[in-house]
Amino acid sequence: MQVYLVGGAVRDALLNRKVIERDYVVVGATPQEMLSQGFTQVGKDFPVFLHPKTQEEYALARTERKSGKGYTGFVCDASSSVTLEEDLLRRDLTVNAIAQDNMGNLIDPYGGKRDLDNRLLRHVSEAFSEDPLRVFRVARFATRYAYLRFTIANETMALMQSMAESGELSTLSAERVWQETKRSLLEKTPHVFFTVLNQAHGLNDWFAELESNLDAAIATLKTAVALENAAKENFDKSGQLETKPLETKIPESSSSGTTTLIIRFTALLAHLNEEEAKRLCNRLKVQNQLSEIVILACKFKDFLLNTQNSPADLLALFNGCDAWRRSERFTLLLKAFAPYAHYKDLDWQRQQEHIENALSAANQVNVQDIIATGVKGPAIKEALNQAKLDAIASIGE
């Protein structure tokens, strides 16, 4: 039995990046031998084991043979006769196909170290095309390492284009595509993900709505990142933010992650209309906490951008967004809309303050005070709306 460190841990160490997790491949072992040493098996499709002390993953060396469509249609051979070189051959990129033994020696049969030095993302073999998810994975790696000036090998891009044109990308699950998208959106240069997909002709199946205005979507996404960086720079200089922070965590009860993801995804989709945003979010099965903000931004962007809104317009905005009962969501909507407003050359800080002041004034209206005047039934709602309109109008006086 021989154990090797493989994949991302080797790659990132060679790039002087922090190693987050370590994966190992085991050559010459059987599942029974692993279990006898205290490992716990967790893999269903192929034997993967957790170390009894570190809980790190140890996978038996395996080969894969395409047996159907999509990323699940593979037959695996994880017998003890599979060699390290055969295991590395099935991997996607040469930079992910480097192994390291327990003495620190590199095993690099496919030139991964050379490609790292040359800042090149290149596929290991033609078997790359058997897994359509790899188009999105390469786009994500290009996004992650864009700051190091990595590029995609011409032959690999040609293969990705062929895969996209074959229709295989449509066989992927929404969950897997969204996972790659979400991880890319949280990188330093998230726009690279969509630029690469566009170059690979890979937008049509999952991001068709972006194709007609991709340049604007990318520009707004860049604006979102620039605003975050400016906020961070102000914080670093003064010890406190001079602008409203863009990376505040949303409530822990939410499963949508950080505000950063919401802001960036909203920036990307803000050029769409409401129906287009709904289609894209539904296709990707985006979680509600995120999709709700995006769809509201697309639906009410004309109200949010209009500095000449009437009290009736603002009341319609507040009612449409249910700002009364969902105040945290409305506050997050205003944060998420900032990059699009900046892209449109709007003084968003001033506009946001105006909207917030109008909402605050409307919130001062007490329905119990209205009822106390003797108003009853359906007339209560009409009187409440009129009182809110008057309150909103009063802030401009």
RAJO-V525912 format. One record per residue. N is the residue number from 1. RES is the residue in one letter. D_LAST is the distance of its C-alpha to the last C-alpha in Angstrom with 1 decimal. Layout:
N|RES|D_LAST, N|RES|D_LAST
This chain:
1|M|81.1, 2|Q|78.9, 3|V|75.2, 4|Y|72.9, 5|L|69.3, 6|V|67.6, 7|G|64.5, 8|G|61.1, 9|A|62.4, 10|V|65.0, 11|R|62.7, 12|D|59.9, 13|A|62.4, 14|L|63.8, 15|L|60.3, 16|N|59.7, 17|R|56.9, 18|K|56.5, 19|V|58.6, 20|I|56.7, 21|E|59.5, 22|R|63.1, 23|D|65.1, 24|Y|68.9, 25|V|71.5, 26|V|74.9, 27|V|77.9, 28|G|81.2, 29|A|80.1, 30|T|80.0, 31|P|77.5, 32|Q|80.2, 33|E|80.6, 34|M|76.9, 35|L|76.8, 36|S|79.9, 37|Q|78.2, 38|G|75.3, 39|F|72.8, 40|T|70.6, 41|Q|70.3, 42|V|66.9, 43|G|67.3, 44|K|68.1, 45|D|68.6, 46|F|70.4, 47|P|71.6, 48|V|68.9, 49|F|69.5, 50|L|67.6, 51|H|69.4, 52|P|70.4, 53|K|68.9, 54|T|66.2, 55|Q|65.0, 56|E|64.9, 57|E|65.8, 58|Y|69.4, 59|A|70.1, 60|L|73.7, 61|A|74.3, 62|R|74.0, 63|T|74.2, 64|E|72.2, 65|R|73.3, 66|K|71.0, 67|S|71.8, 68|G|68.8, 69|K|65.4, 70|G|62.3, 71|Y|62.2, 72|T|64.2, 73|G|67.2, 74|F|69.5, 75|V|72.9, 76|C|73.2, 77|D|76.5, 78|A|76.2, 79|S|79.9, 80|S|81.4, 81|S|82.8, 82|V|79.5, 83|T|79.3, 84|L|76.4, 85|E|76.5, 86|E|76.3, 87|D|73.3, 88|L|71.5, 89|L|72.3, 90|R|70.1, 91|R|67.0, 92|D|64.2, 93|L|64.0, 94|T|66.6, 95|V|64.3, 96|N|64.2, 97|A|67.9, 98|I|69.1, 99|A|70.8, 100|Q|71.9, 101|D|74.8, 102|N|75.1, 103|M|76.5, 104|G|73.5, 105|N|75.3, 106|L|73.3, 107|I|74.7, 108|D|73.1, 109|P|75.2, 110|Y|72.5, 111|G|71.2, 112|G|68.0, 113|K|68.2, 114|R|68.8, 115|D|65.8, 116|L|63.7, 117|D|64.9, 118|N|64.1, 119|R|60.7, 120|L|61.7, 121|L|60.9, 122|R|64.1, 123|H|65.5, 124|V|68.7, 125|S|70.5, 126|E|70.2, 127|A|69.6, 128|F|66.0, 129|S|65.4, 130|E|66.5, 131|D|63.2, 132|P|60.1, 133|L|57.8, 134|R|59.1, 135|V|57.0, 136|F|53.9, 137|R|55.6, 138|V|56.4, 139|A|52.9, 140|R|51.8, 141|F|54.4, 142|A|53.4, 143|T|49.8, 144|R|50.9, 145|Y|53.2, 146|A|51.3, 147|Y|50.6, 148|L|54.4, 149|R|54.7, 150|F|56.6, 151|T|57.4, 152|I|58.9, 153|A|62.5, 154|N|63.0, 155|E|65.5, 156|T|63.1, 157|M|60.3, 158|A|62.7, 159|L|63.7, 160|M|60.1, 161|Q|59.6, 162|S|62.7, 163|M|61.6, 164|A|58.2, 165|E|59.9, 166|S|62.4, 167|G|59.8, 168|E|60.6, 169|L|57.0, 170|S|56.1, 171|T|58.6, 172|L|56.6, 173|S|54.7, 174|A|50.9, 175|E|51.1, 176|R|53.1, 177|V|51.1, 178|W|47.8, 179|Q|49.4, 180|E|50.3, 181|T|46.9, 182|K|45.1, 183|R|47.4, 184|S|46.8, 185|L|43.0, 186|L|43.3, 187|E|45.5, 188|K|44.5, 189|T|44.5, 190|P|43.8, 191|H|43.5, 192|V|47.3, 193|F|48.0, 194|F|46.6, 195|T|48.0, 196|V|51.5, 197|L|51.2, 198|N|50.3, 199|Q|53.3, 200|A|55.5, 201|H|54.3, 202|G|53.1, 203|L|49.6, 204|N|50.6, 205|D|51.7, 206|W|48.8, 207|F|46.0, 208|A|46.5, 209|E|42.8, 210|L|42.3, 211|E|45.1, 212|S|43.2, 213|N|40.4, 214|L|42.1, 215|D|41.3, 216|A|37.6, 217|A|37.9, 218|I|40.0, 219|A|37.7, 220|T|34.8, 221|L|37.1, 222|K|38.0, 223|T|34.4, 224|A|34.1, 225|V|37.1, 226|A|35.9, 227|L|32.6, 228|E|34.8, 229|N|37.2, 230|A|34.5, 231|A|33.1, 232|K|36.7, 233|E|37.4, 234|N|34.5, 235|F|35.8, 236|D|39.3, 237|K|38.4, 238|S|36.3, 239|G|37.3, 240|Q|33.8, 241|L|31.5, 242|E|29.0, 243|T|27.5, 244|K|27.2, 245|P|30.7, 246|L|31.8, 247|E|35.1, 248|T|34.1, 249|K|36.4, 250|I|35.1, 251|P|36.3, 252|E|40.0, 253|S|40.4, 254|S|39.4, 255|S|42.3, 256|S|40.4, 257|G|41.0, 258|T|38.5, 259|T|34.9, 260|T|36.6, 261|L|38.4, 262|I|35.3, 263|I|33.3, 264|R|36.3, 265|F|37.3, 266|T|33.7, 267|A|33.7, 268|L|37.1, 269|L|36.1, 270|A|32.5, 271|H|33.8, 272|L|35.4, 273|N|34.1, 274|E|33.9, 275|E|37.4, 276|E|38.9, 277|A|37.4, 278|K|38.8, 279|R|42.2, 280|L|42.5, 281|C|41.4, 282|N|43.7, 283|R|46.6, 284|L|46.3, 285|K|45.7, 286|V|42.7, 287|Q|41.7, 288|N|38.9, 289|Q|36.6, 290|L|36.7, 291|S|36.9, 292|E|33.9, 293|I|31.6, 294|V|33.1, 295|I|32.9, 296|L|29.2, 297|A|28.5, 298|C|30.5, 299|K|29.0, 300|F|25.3, 301|K|25.4, 302|D|23.8, 303|F|20.7, 304|L|20.9, 305|L|21.3, 306|N|18.7, 307|T|15.8, 308|Q|14.3, 309|N|14.5, 310|S|13.0, 311|P|12.2, 312|A|15.8, 313|D|17.1, 314|L|15.8, 315|L|17.2, 316|A|20.4, 317|L|20.6, 318|F|20.4, 319|N|22.8, 320|G|25.1, 321|C|25.4, 322|D|25.7, 323|A|23.3, 324|W|23.4, 325|R|27.2, 326|R|27.8, 327|S|25.2, 328|E|27.8, 329|R|28.6, 330|F|25.0, 331|T|24.7, 332|L|28.0, 333|L|26.9, 334|L|24.1, 335|K|26.8, 336|A|29.3, 337|F|27.0, 338|A|26.6, 339|P|29.8, 340|Y|29.2, 341|A|25.7, 342|H|27.5, 343|Y|30.2, 344|K|27.7, 345|D|26.5, 346|L|23.0, 347|D|21.1, 348|W|21.3, 349|Q|20.3, 350|R|16.8, 351|Q|16.7, 352|Q|18.2, 353|E|15.8, 354|H|12.8, 355|I|15.1, 356|E|16.1, 357|N|12.7, 358|A|12.1, 359|L|15.6, 360|S|15.4, 361|A|12.6, 362|A|14.8, 363|N|17.8, 364|Q|16.7, 365|V|17.5, 366|N|21.1, 367|V|23.4, 368|Q|25.7, 369|D|23.2, 370|I|23.1, 371|I|26.9, 372|A|27.3, 373|T|25.8, 374|G|28.9, 375|V|27.6, 376|K|30.5, 377|G|31.8, 378|P|30.0, 379|A|27.3, 380|I|26.0, 381|K|24.9, 382|E|23.2, 383|A|21.3, 384|L|20.5, 385|N|19.1, 386|Q|16.9, 387|A|15.7, 388|K|14.9, 389|L|13.1, 390|D|10.9, 391|A|10.4, 392|I|9.8, 393|A|7.2, 394|S|5.3, 395|I|5.6, 396|G|3.8, 397|E|0.0
